[in-house]
């Protein structure tokens, strides 16, 4: 994501909105990473269970 450097004379409401959008972007990034890690963990557990049941 490209960060925008705001000037000091930028209206406070606009600075708040930009900051809010940056936080929302970070939250979505973390949620997507957690989702991918969760899917990988479930796939790993499935493979381990299959290998155990084959033995």
Backbone as CSV, one residue per row, in Angstrom:
resi,resn,N_x,N_y,N_z,CA_x,CA_y,CA_z,C_x,C_y,C_z
1,UNK,0.839,-1.172,0.000,0.000,0.000,0.000,0.886,1.237,0.000
2,UNK,0.472,2.208,-0.720,1.222,3.449,-0.798,0.725,4.404,0.284
3,UNK,1.644,4.858,1.114,1.270,5.786,2.171,1.376,7.217,1.666
4,UNK,0.416,8.006,2.041,0.364,9.396,1.611,0.853,10.266,2.757
5,UNK,1.788,11.140,2.463,2.255,12.059,3.491,1.368,13.293,3.461
6,UNK,0.721,13.549,4.574,-0.202,14.676,4.652,0.528,15.919,5.156
7,UNK,0.172,17.038,4.592,0.754,18.301,5.052,0.112,18.692,6.379
8,UNK,0.781,19.595,7.085,0.260,20.034,8.379,-1.043,20.813,8.233
9,UNK,-1.243,21.465,7.089,-2.462,22.256,6.927,-3.634,21.447,6.370
10,UNK,-3.457,20.134,6.273,-4.557,19.274,5.822,-5.650,19.290,6.893
11,UNK,-6.899,19.399,6.496,-7.986,19.417,7.493,-7.961,18.173,8.378
12,UNK,-8.290,18.379,9.644,-8.239,17.297,10.631,-9.119,16.115,10.219
13,UNK,-10.301,16.389,9.688,-11.219,15.304,9.298,-10.604,14.442,8.204
14,UNK,-9.924,15.061,7.266,-9.284,14.298,6.192,-8.155,13.448,6.743
15,UNK,-7.364,13.986,7.678,-6.287,13.202,8.289,-6.843,12.013,9.051
16,UNK,-7.958,12.232,9.759,-8.591,11.123,10.494,-9.052,10.028,9.537
17,UNK,-9.661,10.446,8.425,-10.177,9.474,7.451,-9.038,8.668,6.826
18,UNK,-7.944,9.343,6.485,-6.795,8.641,5.905,-6.239,7.653,6.924
19,UNK,-6.121,8.089,8.176,-5.609,7.197,9.223,-6.537,5.995,9.408
20,UNK,-7.854,6.238,9.372,-8.821,5.152,9.512,-8.682,4.159,8.356
21,UNK,-8.514,4.642,7.144,-8.363,3.751,5.990,-7.077,2.933,6.094
22,UNK,-6.012,3.546,6.597,-4.763,2.802,6.781,-4.947,1.689,7.801
23,UNK,-5.659,1.979,8.906,-5.909,0.940,9.913,-6.786,-0.176,9.349
24,UNK,-7.813,0.177,8.584,-8.674,-0.844,7.988,-7.884,-1.732,7.037
25,UNK,-6.961,-1.149,6.294,-6.126,-1.924,5.387,-5.256,-2.904,6.167
26,UNK,-4.673,-2.452,7.279,-3.855,-3.337,8.107,-4.687,-4.482,8.676
27,UNK,-5.899,-4.176,9.141,-6.765,-5.211,9.705,-7.105,-6.257,8.645
28,UNK,-7.439,-5.805,7.448,-7.756,-6.752,6.375,-6.548,-7.603,6.008
29,UNK,-5.367,-6.998,6.032,-4.147,-7.756,5.746,-3.943,-8.841,6.792
30,UNK,-4.088,-8.479,8.072,-3.903,-9.463,9.138,-4.962,-10.555,9.069
31,UNK,-6.207,-10.188,8.791,-7.268,-11.191,8.697,-6.986,-12.178,7.572
32,UNK,-6.514,-11.681,6.445,-6.242,-12.583,5.334,-5.060,-13.494,5.658
33,UNK,-4.058,-12.975,6.372,-2.927,-13.827,6.764,-3.382,-14.910,7.738
34,UNK,-4.240,-14.539,8.686,-4.753,-15.520,9.644,-5.573,-16.580,8.924
35,UNK,-6.357,-16.173,7.934,-7.156,-17.121,7.164,-6.263,-18.129,6.443
36,UNK,-5.206,-17.641,5.806,-4.290,-18.530,5.084,-3.605,-19.484,6.059
37,UNK,-3.152,-18.985,7.198,-2.499,-19.838,8.197,-3.477,-20.887,8.712
38,UNK,-4.736,-20.487,8.934,-5.745,-21.448,9.397,-6.001,-22.544,8.384
39,UNK,-6.084,-22.187,7.117,-6.301,-23.191,6.062,-5.112,-24.138,5.988
40,UNK,-3.904,-23.598,6.080,-2.716,-24.461,6.064,-2.685,-25.392,7.270
41,UNK,-3.092,-24.899,8.431,-3.125,-25.741,9.630,-4.148,-26.865,9.467
42,UNK,-5.316,-26.544,8.915,-6.326,-27.586,8.694,-5.849,-28.617,7.673
43,UNK,-5.188,-28.162,6.613,-4.669,-29.092,5.614,-3.601,-29.994,6.222
44,UNK,-2.751,-29.427,7.058,-1.718,-30.224,7.724,-2.345,-31.260,8.645
45,UNK,-3.342,-30.848,9.418,-4.020,-31.787,10.311,-4.696,-32.896,9.501
46,UNK,-5.291,-32.559,8.373,-5.942,-33.558,7.526,-4.924,-34.568,7.004
47,UNK,-3.773,-34.082,6.534,-2.744,-34.985,6.028,-2.235,-35.896,7.133
48,UNK,-2.019,-35.343,8.320,-1.541,-36.170,9.446,-2.575,-37.229,9.802
49,UNK,-3.853,-36.852,9.839,-4.898,-37.832,10.154,-4.982,-38.920,9.099
50,UNK,-4.827,-38.551,7.839,-4.841,-39.566,6.777,-3.671,-40.522,6.906
51,UNK,-2.508,-40.001,7.213,-1.320,-40.860,7.363,-1.477,-41.787,8.561
52,UNK,-2.073,-41.288,9.641,-2.289,-42.127,10.830,-3.282,-43.239,10.498
53,UNK,-4.330,-42.908,9.743,-5.344,-43.919,9.456,-4.820,-44.962,8.458
54,UNK,-3.844,-44.637,7.658,-3.258,-45.594,6.709,-2.402,-46.618,7.445
55,UNK,-1.749,-46.195,8.500,-0.861,-47.090,9.250,-1.619,-48.151,9.915
